[in-house]
Amino acid sequence: MGEVGGSESGFVNLMNQRAASLGLTNTAYRSPAGYDPTEKPDLCFPPYSSQTNCGHYTSARDLANLAQVALQQPVLSQAVQTTSWNTTTWRNS
C-alpha cells in the first residue's frame, strides 16, 4: 500500500497545500507529527533545525479557522458535543 503523497516530504507538501487552500496564511508544517527538535532531533533537519519548533508555525487566527473547518466534519462535530461516555470495550483487570 502506498503512502499518501508518496513519501513523508510529499505528505508534508500536501499538508502545506491544504493549509494554503484553507486560507491559513500564517501556518507551515515541516513534518507530519510536528516534532520539536528537543523531542526528536533527527526529525528536525536543515534548514529548519536552527529555527524554533523546527520551523513549524501557525497563528491563533489560523487555528480558529482550522477548527471551523474541522467542526464541519460530522464525526468530529458529534465527538465534541458528547458530554459523557461509558465505554463498553474496556475492562478493568
C-alpha positions, -999 to +999 in steps of 0.1 A: +000+000+000+014+034-010+020+063+013-002+094+009+019+119-010+044+092-020+068+100+009+069+118+042+081+150+024+054+146-002+028+143+026+041+174+043+039+192+009+002+181+007-004+194+043+010+228+033-010+229+001-042+221+021-034+247+047-030+273+018-062+262+002-080+268+036-065+303+037-042+295+066-016+321+055+004+320+088+009+282+090+037+260+078+043+223+085+078+207+083+069+171+093+036+152+098+039+149+136+052+184+143+081+173+164+102+198+182+140+194+179+142+186+216+118+157+212+131+141+180+164+159+169+168+135+140+135+147+125+145+183+126+167+188+096+184+218+079+175+244+071+148+242+099+170+227+126+182+261+138+146+275+140+123+275+169+099+245+168+119+231+138+103+257+115+067+248+122+045+278+128+008+289+130-013+317+144-043+318+167-064+330+137-053+301+116-060+276+144-095+291+148-101+289+110-088+253+110-112+244+139-141+258+120-133+236+090-127+205+113-160+210+131-179+208+098-169+171+098-199+152+113-178+127+132-157+154+149-187+176+155-206+148+172-175+139+193-170+174+207-207+176+216-205+144+237-206+153+274-201+118+288-193+084+276-194+049+292-172+026+272-182-010+267-150-022+252-126-016+280-124-039+310-109-034+345-084-061+354 
